[in-house]
Amino acid sequence: QSATKQRSAPRRVRSCIAKAPAMSGPLPTDDDYRRTRVPQVGMHLPMPEDNPYGSGSQASSRQRSRRTSAEFARYEAPRSHQSPLRERQEAGVESAQEKPSTSLPEPVLEWENDGLPGPLEWSHKFMGGLRNDISRRLFRYYKSDWVDGFANGNLAITAPCSLFLFFACYAPALAFGTLFDVATEGNQGIFEMVLSTAICGVIYALFSGQPMTIMGATGPELAYTMVFYGTCKSMGLEFLPARWWQGMWTALFTILCAITDSSCLMMYVSRFTEEIFSAIVSILEVAAALTAIINIFLSTKSIGAQLLSVILCSMTYMAAVKFRDLRGSDWLNKAWRKHFSNYGITIIIVLGTVIANLVLEPFGITDLDFLRVPSGIRPTLNLSDGSPRPWVVNPMGIEQPFPFWGIALTIPFAMGLTILGYLDQNLTEVIVNKKDRLFKKPPGYHLDLFVCGAGMYPLLSILGLPFTHAATVRSLAHVIALTTYETVPGDDGKTMITRVTGAVEQRVTHLVVHILMFVSLALGPVLSLVPQFLIIGIFLFLGVSSITGNSMFDRMWLFLIWDKERWPDEPFTTELPEKTTHKFTGVQLACFALIIVLRYVGAGGAMPFLIAALVPVRRYIVPRLFTPEELEVLDG
């Protein structure tokens, strides 16, 4: 038994080899490791047997041929580093306190044997992927998508999920709407953001291929809108007509992506790209909140208003963190901890609003910023004569003629917006459709892109509303709130084990949540009492919270942890040399820094194209720097 073979095996196998008596036969192979039982932490984690997006034995054999022993070490990471558990904690679901469980048998899915290519396999036909999604999801499961929301006692799950998810979606809509209002100088505000979220949610609930995905504003969309607005302003173009043309071009490009099976390109997207993109989303959201805080000190407002704004923002952020962490504490009981954690942000908004309005008069503060919400059902923007802008945007200009060269100018910005929408949509759906969710109904990547391009984007452009894309955190909150579990005896017959059995896959919660969004549009007079920095504090919390669980940030902190004994017991620390891990993290950070720096030095228009360039960088450049075995651990 050579030392080389011992080093290539996982730590748990090396220790067994060291203690075992001499053997005349060969060492255990990777296939032997696969047949062993894999511990489960808090939820079901099936072994990666088949490609979740391929079909037949060919896809399965491709996956098996790429697996190494390092892959199985990942499934035994300590509790504090188990990424599925982190997803559950961040999305607001009580983690199981019992001991790990054994796996459930993988369900036999009827749609996987229908003879059609897998959801992310090229059809090699015009509109082949789109037609397959329609045939596979809408024709076969559309009726059950509605019935399953009420059948078999599922109403007890979907009803509270709808109420919880409404608040989980409404708070980010207010936060993004506040920043859109500031970034576009009132062209798009809170009212437009909530209306956009409601419209897109209803359309997506009715026609999408994966209704478990939630639509909403995202950090890259906000940043790109800021870049586009600055360009329009510097060239003397009206923003809303320019947005009309940008949106229509984006709709056309997105439809072309849907009918040409472009979502299949996601087969080439690995954790390398996903982690960088997620980091960009997180940092852009944090930067937007911090910029608002800095700007309040650079404004001409009174010292009292400046200090109260920062206090409200800080208080909101810290309270949101405490409510989130309450779930894992010993306070109260399990039911109350869950309720306070789920509705913590709503409680913060109500209490913060009351406190802020009570202290204004005693301290003589008269210039505190509140949410800019129309008093009625009307757009936020007022024209030069004081009247509200028309609901339907005139593409040839509202108060001044829109030049023809401006139409051509919007094309490259539309291409960038198409790339952002494509990445947001598909990356989120890949995460939502992970095989450990045990979904029984198929996804519909091409159909979802088509719904965005043919249904949502044109309508948002005509009405002058912000664009929405698939929102990862809100989508995970939706999925996990609908996940079902069972408790069974463990192997020792004494320990009770909790494991995932599936999810209530339906469209009812998605539709109900966004109908409630429409109802909330009548709350304008109430929302106008909410301090603006109360919502910015929530936005800061959302950005910081999304950093947790990103492996790139986990590895980045290793640069500052010089005591190796304090390093986490992860595959990239136990299976690889220190220099290799640092080099891979350095490559990721270099790509990440380049995109962020260009965003803030006036080249933000190139941001979507640079993000798309990460795929060929990973595919053709990174393999020259690392061996396949190293990439299997770092990017498998």
N, C-alpha and C positions, 0 to 999 in steps of 0.2 A: 504494500500500500504506500504509494509515493506521497511525499508531502504536497505535491501539486494537486493531486486528486483530493486530498483532505481540505486544502484551502479553497477549492472550487465548490465544495458542498456547503450548505447553510450551517450556521453555528450549532443548531440543535443536532444536526447529523454529525458534525465534527466531534462534539462531546460524546456522543454515543460510540463513535469509532474508537475514540481514545480509551474508553472504559471497557469496550467489548473484548472478549477473548479472540485469539487469532482465528481467522477463517480461511478455509481453503478455497472457497468459492469467490466469485466476483463481488465488488461493492454494489450496494443498492443503486439502481438506476433512477433517472427522473420519473420514469413511469411508475416505479414503486412509490415515490413520494406522492404522486398524484392520487394513488389509490388509498392513501392514508386519510383519516378523518381530519378535517380542517376546523379548528376552533372558531366559534362565531362570537362576535362581540356586539351584544345589544340588538342585532338584527341579522337576518339571513344574508350570508355572503356566499353564493354558489361559486364553485370552481369555474374558471373561465373555459368551459369545455368547447362551446361553439362560438363562432363569430356571430354576435347578436344581430348583425345586419346582412349576413350572407345567407345562402340557402344550400341545403344538402351537405353531403359528406365532404365535398371539395373544400368548402369554406372551413369546415371543422378540421380537416387535415392541415390546411394552411396555418391555422392557429396553433395546432399541436406541434408542428414542426419548428415553431419559433420559441417555444417555451424552454426555460432553463430553470435550474434549481433556485436561482435568485428570485424568480417570480413567486415561488411558493413561500419564500421567506417573508414577502410583503404581506401575506395573509396572516402572519403571526406577529404583526407589529403590536407594541404595547397599547393599552387602552387609550392613552393620551395622544397617540399618533394614528389612530384608526380613522381614515378620512370619511367612510360612511357614517360613523358615529358623530363626527363633527358636523356633517350635513344635517343630521337629525337634531343636534343641539342648536345649530344656528337657525334652522327653520321653525323651531318652536315645538318640538315633540319630546315628551318625557323619555329619556333613555332608560333602558331596562337595567335594573339593579341586580338581577339574578345572574347566575353563572352562564357561560357560553352554551350555545345549543348546537346540536348537529344539524346538518343541512336537510332541507326538504328536497325530495326528488324534483328535478326540473320539470315543469309542466309540459305536456305535449300540446303544442299550439297548432290548431287546425290550419291557420293561414300559412304556416311555414311549408306545408306540403301541397300548396295549390298549384304548383307548376310554374309560378311566376318568378321572375328574378327577385332577389332580396331587396328591401327598401333602399339600400345604398349600393346596389349593383347596377351597372350600366345595362340598359335595356336594348341599346343599339337600334332603337326605333324612334321615329319622330313622336314626341309627346308620350313615349313609352312609359316612363316612370310616372308621369302624371296620370295616365289612363290606368295604370296598375294600382296607384293609390286610391283612385276613385272607385275602382272595381273592388278592391280589397277592403277598404275601410268604410266608405259611404254606403255602397250598395249592400254590403253584408252586415254591417254593425250599426248603421245609423239609428234604426229603431231601438235597438237594445241600449244605445247610448243615452236615450231618454228614459226608457223603462227601468234601467238598472239604478237610476237615481232614487227610485222609490221602492223597488221590489226587494224581497228577502230581508226586510228590516233595515235596508240601507238608509232610509230617511233619518234614522237616528244618528247616522254619520254625516250625511250631506247637509242637514239643516244647521248644526252648529259650525260645520266647516264653512258654510256660506257666510255666516255672520263674522266669524274670525277672519276670513280671507278678505271681506270687505274692508275692515279696518287695516289689514296688512297691505292692501293695495291703495287705500285712500290716503294714508299718511305719506307714502312716497309721491303720489300724484300732487299733493299740496307742496311737498318739498321741491320737486322738480319744477312745478308751476311757478313757485317763487323765484327760482333761479332763471327760468326762461323769461320771466317778467323783467328781471334786472338786465339780463344779457341782451334782450331785444328791445329794451326801452319801451315796454308796454305793447309791442306788436303782438306778442303771444304771452298770456299770463295764466293765472291759476284756473280761471274759468275755461279757457281753451284747453288746458292740460287735462282737466277732469272730463270735459266733453269728449276730447280725443280718446281718452282711456275707455270711456263708456261705449262710444261708437265702435272702436276696434274690438272691444271685448265681446259685444253682442254679435258682430260679424264673425269673429273667430269661433265663438261658441256654436254658431249655426252651421258653419261650412268647413271648419278646419279638419285636418287629418289626425291631429293629436290635441284634443281639447283640454288635456291636463296642463298644457303650457299656458302661462299667463302673459298677456301683452302689457307693456308699459314703457315709460321713458327710461332711457339708460344713460350712463355717463358719457360714452363716446358720442351718442346722438346729441347731447347737450353741448359738448365741446365743439362738435362739427358745426352745429347751428351758430354758435358764437363766432366761429371763423367765417362762415358764410355771411352772417349779418355784418361783420366788420368789413368784408369785401364790398358788399352792396353799398354800405354807407360811404366808404372811401371813393366809390365810383359814381355816387349820386343816383343810385338806383333805388326805387321803392322796394322794400323788403318783401312784402306779401305777394306782389305780382312776380317778383323773381323766384319766390318760393313756389308759386304756382307752376312755373316752368320747370324748376328743379324737381318738384314732386312728380310731374307728368313724365319727365324723362326717366326718373327713377322707377316709376310704375312700369314703363315699357321695358327697361333693362331687366327688372325683376321677373316679368313675365317670360322674357327670353331665357332667363336662367332656369325657370320652372319647366319650360317645355323642352329644354335640351339636357335634362338630367344632371344639371350642374351640381346638385347636392351630393352626387356620388364622389365629388372631389374631397368630401369630408373623410374619405378613407385614408387620405394622405395627411390628415391633421393629427398630430400626436400631442402628448402632454407638453412638449416643448412649446408649441404654439398656444395651446390652451392656457398654460400658466402665464405666459407673457400677456396674452389678451386679457385675462382676468385681472392681472396686476395693473394694466392700463386703466381698466374700468374702475378699480378701487382707488387708484391714485388721482384720477381725474375728479372723482366725486369728493375726495378729501380736499383736493386743491381748490375746488369750487367753493366749498364751505369756508376754508381758511382765507381765501381771497375776499369773501364777503366780510369776514371779521376784520381783516386789515383795512378794507375800504371804509369801514365805519369810523375808524380812528383818523382817516385822512379826510373825512367829510367835515362840513361846517356845523354839525349838530352840537348840541350842548354836551358838556362833560357828563351830566346826569344821564342823558339818552345813550351816550356811548357806553358808559359803565353798565347801565341796566341791560343793554343789548348783549354785551359779553356775558354778564351774569346769567341771563336767560338761556343763552346758547350753551354755556358750560353746565348749568343746572340740568338742562334737558338731556345733554349727552350723558352725564354721570347717572342720572336717574334711569335712562334707558338701559345702560349697562347693568345697573343693579336689578332692574326688573328682569332682564334676560338671565342673569345669574341666579335669580331667586329659584328657578326651576330645580337646580341641583343643590339647594341649601336644605337645612333642617327646619326652616321656619314653617309655621302653620301645618297644613297637611297637604297631601299630594294634589287633591282636587283644587284647593285654593291657590297653591303655588302655580298650577297650570293656568288658572283663570287670570291671575295677576300678571303672569308672564305673557300670555296671549294678548291681553288688552292693556299692557303697560303703556304703550305709546299713546293710546287714546286717553288714558288717565293723566299722563303727563301734559298733553295739550290742554285738557280741561283745567287742571290745577294751575298750570303756568299762566293761562289766560286770565283766570280769576285773580291770581296774585299780582300780575303785571298791572291790571286795571285798578286794583286797590291802592297801589303805591304811587301811581302817577300824580294824583292831586296832592298828597302830603309832601312829596319831594319837589313839586313844581315842575315836573317834566311834561313838556307840551309837544315835543318833536320826535317822539318815539315812532319808528316805522311799524305799521300794521300791514296785514295782507291786503293787496289791492284786488278786490273782488267787486265786480259790478253789482249794483243793488238789485238788478233784475236779470232776466234772461237776455243778455246782450253782450256783444264783444267788448273786450277790454279797451281796445284802441279807440281814441276819439280823433276825428278829423280836425282840420284847422278851424272849421266853423263851430267846433264843439259838439257836433253830432257824432254818434257812434258809427264806425265803419260799416259798410254793408256786409251781410252774412256771406254772400257769394263774391269771391274775389274776382275782379276784372283783370284778366291776364295782360291786357294792354295798358294798364295803369289805373290807379284809383284817383289820385289828385294831380298827376302829371303823366305825360305819355311815356310808355315803356319802349325803349329803342330796340330795334331788331338785333343789334349786336349783343344786347343783354341776353337775348334768348340763347345765342351761341355760347355766351359766357357760362350759362348754367349747366351746360352739358358735362364738362369735367367734374363739377361739383356733384352732379347727379350720379356720375359713375362712382365717385367716392362714397356717396350715401348708399348706393346699391351694395357696395362691398361691406359697409358697416352693417346694413340690414341683413345681408347674407350670413355674415359671421355671427351676429347676435342670435339670429333665428336658428341656425343649424347647430352651433356649439351648445346652445341651451337645450335643444331637443335631443342631442346626443347624450347629455347628462340626464335629462328626464327619462329617456328610454333605456337606461342601463338595465342589463339583464337581471340584476339583483332586485329590481322592483317587482319582478314576477308578474308583469303585465300579460294579460291574455289576448289583448287586441293589438293589431299592428299599428305602427306609426305611419305618418304620411308626409315625408319631408318635401317632396315635390308639390303636393297639393297645398301644403301650408304656405310655401313661397308664392304659389299662384294666387291664393286667397289674399295675400298681402299686396301683390302687384295689381291684381284685377279688381279687388274689392276695397281695400283700406286706403292705399296710397292716393288714388285719384280723388276719393271723397275728402280726405284730409287736405289735399292741395286746393280743392275748390272752396272749402270752408276756411282756409288759412289756419289750420290747426297744427300743433306739433306732431311729428311722427312718433310712432311707438313700435317697439320691437319686442321679441321674446325676452322677458326679464328673468334671469337665472334664479335669484333668491326667492322671488315671489312664486315662481313655478315650483321650486322645491318645497316651499311651504304648502302649496296646494297638494302636491303629490303625497307628502308625508302626512298631512292631515287626513287624507283619504286612505292611508295604508291600514291594512287589517293585520292583526297579530293573533297568535294563540299561545297558550301556556301549557307546556307538557312536562312530564317527569323526565329528569336527566338520566344519564347512564347509571348513576349510583342508586336510582330509585328514590332519592330523598330531595335532591335539588330540583326546584321548579325552573323551567327554561322558557324564555319568551323568544319567539321567532316570527318573522314576517311570513304571511300566507298569501298575500296579494294586495290588491287595491280596488276601490270602488271606481271603476273606469266609466265615466259618464259625462254629460254636458250640462247637467242641471246646475251644479254649483257655479260653473263659469258664467252661465247666463244670468243667474240670480244676482251674483256679485255685481255685475255691470248694469243690471237694471237698477240696483240700489245706487249706483254711481249717477245714473240719470236723475233719480229722486234727489240726490244730494245737491244738485245744481240750484235748487231753491233755497239753499242755506247761505246765500251770499251775505245777507245782513249779519248773520251770526259769525261767519268766517272773518268778516272785516274787523272783528274785535280781537282776533288772534295776532299777537306780536310776530313780526316777520322772523326775528332771530330765534324764536321758539322752534320754528320749522327748520331753520338752518342747522340748529343743533341736532335735530333728527336726521337730517341729511348727512351730517358729519358722522353720526352713529352708524348709519347704513354703510358708508364708505369704509370706515375702520373695521366694522364687523366682517365685511366681505374679504378682508385680507386673511383672516383666519382660515387655515386649511390649504392655503396655496403653498405647494412644496417648494417653489422658488424662494419665497420669503423664509421658509423654514431653513433652507440651505444657506440663504444669505446671512442669517444670524450666526452661522458657524464661523464666519470670518472673525467674529468678536468673542467667541467662546474658545479660549486658548487651552483650557483644561479639558483634555480629551475624555476624562472620566465623566464629564458633565454633558457629553453629547448624547442625543437621543438614540435609542436602539433601533435605527432604521436601516434598510438595505443599503442606502448610499453611504452609511457610516461603518457598516460591518462587513460589506462585501467588496468595497472598493478602497483604493488608496486615497489619502486625504487630498493629494494634488489633483487627482482625477475629478473628484466631487467639486472642488473649488474651481477647476477650469470650466466645467460644464455650467456651473452657476455664473461664472464670469461672462461666458458667451451670452447667456440669457440676459444678464443685467446690461450688457453692452447694447443688445438689440432694444431692450426696454428703454434705456436711457436715450438712445438716438431718437426714438419716436417721441418721447416726452419732451426732449429739448427742442426738436423741430416744431412741436405743437406750440411752444411758448416763445419762439423767436420769429414768428411770422410766416412759418411754412406749414401751418396746420392743415392746409388743404391736401398735403401729401400724406397725412396720417393714415387714411384707409388703405392706400396703396402700399405703404410700408408694412402695415399689418398683414396684408395679403402676401407680401414678399417673404414673410417668415416661413411659409410653407416650403418654397424651393430652397431657402437657406437651410432648413432642417433636412431636407431630402438630399441635397447635393453637396453641401459644405460641411455640415456637422459630422457626417460619417467619415470625413477625412481626418477629423481630429480625435475620434474615439473609436474603439473597437466595437464590434457588434455585441459582445458580452457586456461591455460597460454601458452601452446605450440601452440594453435590455433592462438593466437595473435602474438607470436614471430616467429613461423615457419609455419604458415598456408599456 
